Amino acid sequence: MFSIGQFSRVSGFTVKTLRFYHEKGLLVPPCVDDETGYRHYNEASIERARVIAALRELGFSLADVTEILAQCDDEADLIEYLQSRKAALEQRMRADRKLVVQLDKIISNEREARTMAESATFEVEEKDLEPLLIAGVRMKGKYSDCGKGFAKLGRAVGRFACGKPMNLYYDGEYRENDADMEPSFPVKPAAKESSEISIRELPGGRCVALLHRGPYDELGRSYEKVFSYIEEKGYKTLLPSREVYLKGPGMIFQGNPKKYLTEIQIFVEA
């Protein structure tokens, strides 16, 4: 039998730690003198102490160590437990990696929107847009219904998205309840279409554009500026027109509608 001092040197635990482990029922000495209260340890205590030290070194909490030792009677049980714990940790790591990718996307989008807001002139301009591979959901309904289309796209091809969401409008006029529109995402070539979602190349071309800052229900003021410019230039417009949502309701916060950024793009004949 070993005294607590001797066992301290053998196990590498301080006397204070051994007393604490005894109180917690984690490392109970097989013999305690009734008169003096002195603790005495044996060979089995050494093996248990080594297991505790190894588990603590691996980062397991005292509660975890207590649970493990309660469930494991021998080394084979311990190995089986550690294998299951390893599998759980690997699954958590995969989930964490996905979360990091999502966080990077949120951070990148926010930085891009801030940079654009700081550098934008908020004046009507003409620009040439390149063709773009998109995934889209063609639908009819109220303009506010487009959120359902974006949700469907997010579930189906969200991991392939590689640009800002946009809505394509196929009407040349305001439609209250049956607007013909297509919520869309620029996507990578690996995206797959389905019965509801089409994957295709959206043609590029010349457009008259204006960056709108503010709530969606105030977009009409910016459309007025765009159409006034088009009328002044004598351009003929082409459909579909686009709204590109550079900054809007986020994945985490609703955000301040006064800071939403939407680019209106009306295509014109070259």
C-alpha positions in Angstrom: 0.0 0.0 0.0 1.1 3.5 -0.7 0.7 6.6 1.6 -0.9 9.6 -0.1 2.5 11.3 -0.3 4.0 8.2 -2.0 1.1 7.9 -4.3 1.4 11.5 -5.2 4.9 10.9 -6.5 3.8 7.8 -8.3 0.7 9.2 -10.0 1.9 12.8 -10.6 -1.1 14.2 -8.9 -0.6 16.7 -6.0 -1.9 15.7 -2.5 -4.5 18.4 -2.8 -5.7 17.0 -6.1 -5.9 13.4 -4.7 -8.0 14.6 -1.8 -10.3 16.5 -4.3 -10.6 13.4 -6.5 -11.4 11.3 -3.4 -14.2 13.8 -2.4 -15.6 13.6 -6.0 -15.5 9.8 -6.0 -13.2 9.8 -9.0 -10.2 8.2 -7.3 -11.2 6.6 -4.0 -8.3 5.1 -2.0 -9.1 1.4 -1.2 -8.1 1.9 2.4 -8.7 4.9 4.8 -7.5 4.6 8.4 -10.5 5.0 10.7 -8.5 6.6 13.5 -6.1 8.9 11.5 -8.0 9.4 8.3 -4.9 8.6 6.3 -5.5 7.4 2.8 -3.7 4.4 1.3 -3.5 3.4 -2.3 -2.7 0.1 -4.1 -1.6 -1.0 -7.6 -5.1 -0.8 -9.0 -5.2 2.9 -7.9 -2.1 3.6 -10.0 -3.7 2.2 -13.1 -6.9 4.3 -12.5 -4.8 7.4 -11.9 -3.0 6.9 -15.2 -6.3 6.6 -17.0 -7.5 9.7 -15.4 -4.3 11.6 -16.2 -4.5 10.4 -19.9 -8.2 11.5 -20.2 -7.5 14.9 -18.6 -4.6 15.4 -21.0 -7.0 14.7 -23.9 -9.2 17.6 -22.7 -12.0 15.6 -21.1 -13.7 17.4 -18.2 -14.0 15.8 -14.7 -17.6 15.1 -15.4 -16.6 13.3 -18.7 -13.9 11.3 -16.9 -16.3 10.3 -14.2 -18.9 9.2 -16.8 -16.2 7.3 -18.8 -14.9 5.4 -15.8 -18.4 4.6 -14.7 -19.1 3.0 -18.1 -15.8 1.3 -18.7 -14.7 -1.8 -16.8 -11.5 -2.5 -18.8 -9.3 -1.2 -21.5 -11.5 -2.7 -24.3 -14.5 -0.8 -23.0 -12.4 2.4 -22.8 -11.2 2.0 -26.4 -14.8 1.5 -27.6 -15.9 4.6 -25.8 -13.0 6.7 -27.2 -13.8 5.5 -30.7 -17.4 6.6 -30.4 -16.3 9.9 -28.9 -13.8 10.3 -31.8 -16.7 9.8 -34.3 -18.8 12.4 -32.6 -15.9 14.9 -32.6 -15.3 14.3 -36.3 -19.0 14.9 -37.1 -18.8 18.1 -35.0 -15.6 19.2 -36.9 -17.4 18.7 -40.2 -20.3 20.8 -39.0 -17.9 23.5 -37.7 -16.2 23.6 -41.1 -19.5 24.2 -42.8 -20.3 26.9 -40.3 -16.9 28.6 -41.0 -17.8 28.6 -44.7 -21.2 30.2 -44.0 -19.6 32.8 -41.7 -17.0 33.7 -44.3 -19.8 34.2 -46.9 -21.7 36.5 -44.5 -18.6 38.5 -43.6 -17.6 38.8 -47.3 -21.1 39.9 -48.4 -21.2 42.5 -45.6 -17.8 43.9 -46.4 -18.6 44.0 -50.1 -21.9 45.9 -49.4 -20.2 48.4 -47.2 -17.4 49.0 -49.8 -20.0 49.5 -52.5 -22.1 51.9 -50.3 -19.0 54.0 -49.5 -17.9 54.2 -53.2 -21.3 54.5 -54.9 -22.4 57.8 -56.5 -26.1 56.8 -56.5 -26.4 58.3 -59.9 -27.8 56.7 -63.1 -25.1 55.1 -65.2 -24.8 52.9 -68.2 -22.9 49.6 -68.0 -22.2 46.5 -70.0 -22.9 43.2 -68.2 -21.4 39.8 -69.1 -23.5 36.7 -69.5 -24.2 35.0 -66.2 -25.0 31.4 -65.2 -28.0 31.5 -62.9 -30.5 29.2 -61.1 -34.0 30.6 -61.2 -37.6 29.9 -60.1 -40.2 31.4 -62.5 -43.3 32.3 -60.7 -46.4 34.6 -60.7 -47.8 36.4 -57.7 -47.3 39.5 -55.6 -43.9 41.0 -55.5 -43.5 40.1 -51.9 -44.0 36.5 -52.8 -40.4 36.4 -54.2 -39.2 35.4 -50.8 -40.7 32.0 -51.3 -38.8 31.6 -54.5 -35.5 32.6 -52.9 -36.1 30.1 -50.0 -36.7 27.3 -52.5 -33.5 28.2 -54.3 -31.5 28.4 -51.1 -32.5 24.9 -50.2 -31.8 23.4 -53.6 -28.7 25.2 -54.9 -27.6 27.5 -52.0 -24.2 25.8 -51.7 -23.5 26.5 -55.4 -24.4 30.2 -55.2 -21.6 32.5 -56.2 -23.1 36.0 -56.4 -25.8 38.3 -55.2 -29.5 37.3 -55.4 -31.5 39.0 -58.0 -35.1 39.1 -59.3 -35.9 39.1 -63.0 -39.1 41.0 -64.0 -40.8 40.0 -67.2 -43.6 42.6 -67.1 -43.3 46.0 -68.7 -45.7 47.4 -66.1 -46.6 47.2 -62.5 -48.7 44.1 -61.6 -50.4 43.9 -58.3 -51.2 40.3 -57.8 -49.8 38.4 -60.9 -46.4 39.8 -61.4 -44.3 37.6 -63.7 -40.9 37.2 -62.0 -38.0 34.9 -61.5 -36.0 34.9 -58.2 -32.5 33.9 -59.2 -28.9 33.2 -57.9 -25.7 33.3 -59.9 -24.4 29.7 -59.5 -21.4 27.5 -60.2 -21.6 25.1 -63.1 -22.0 22.1 -60.7 -25.6 23.3 -59.8 -28.3 20.9 -61.0 -31.7 21.9 -62.2 -35.0 20.3 -61.3 -38.6 20.4 -62.3 -39.0 23.8 -60.5 -35.5 25.3 -60.8 -33.9 26.1 -64.2 -30.1 26.4 -64.7 -29.2 28.5 -67.7 -27.0 31.3 -69.0 -28.6 34.7 -68.6 -27.6 36.9 -71.5 -25.5 40.0 -70.9 -25.8 43.4 -72.6 -26.1 47.1 -72.1 -28.2 48.4 -69.2 -29.1 51.6 -67.5 -28.5 51.1 -63.8 -29.0 52.9 -60.5 -28.0 51.9 -57.0 -30.9 52.4 -54.7 -30.3 52.8 -51.0 -33.3 52.4 -48.7 -36.5 50.2 -48.2 -37.9 48.2 -51.1 -41.2 50.2 -50.9 -39.3 53.3 -52.0 -37.8 51.7 -55.1 -40.3 53.6 -57.2 -38.4 56.9 -56.8 -35.3 55.3 -58.2 -37.2 53.7 -61.0 -38.4 57.2 -61.9 -34.8 58.4 -62.2 -33.9 55.4 -64.4 -36.9 55.7 -66.8 -36.4 59.5 -67.0 -32.8 58.9 -68.1 -33.9 56.3 -70.6 -36.6 58.6 -72.0 -34.1 61.4 -72.3 -31.7 59.2 -74.3 -34.5 57.8 -76.5 -33.5 54.2 -75.6 -35.8 51.2 -76.2 -36.0 48.9 -73.1 -35.7 45.2 -73.1 -37.1 42.5 -70.8 -36.5 41.1 -68.3 -35.3 43.9 -66.0 -33.4 43.1 -62.9 -33.1 44.0 -59.3 -29.9 42.9 -57.7 -30.0 42.7 -53.9 -26.6 43.8 -52.7 -27.6 44.3 -49.1 -30.9 43.3 -47.5 -32.4 41.2 -44.7 -29.5 39.1 -43.5 -29.3 35.4 -42.5 -29.0 36.5 -38.9 -30.4 40.0 -38.5 -33.3 41.7 -40.3 -31.1 44.8 -40.7 -32.0 48.4 -41.1 -34.2 48.9 -44.3 -32.8 52.4 -44.7 -29.4 50.8 -45.4 -30.6 48.2 -47.9 -28.8 48.4 -51.2 -30.6 47.3 -54.5 -29.2 47.9 -58.0 -31.9 48.4 -60.6 -30.8 47.2 -64.0 -33.0 48.1 -67.1 -31.6 46.6 -70.3 -31.7 48.7 -73.5 -31.0 48.0 -77.2 -27.4 48.6 -78.0 
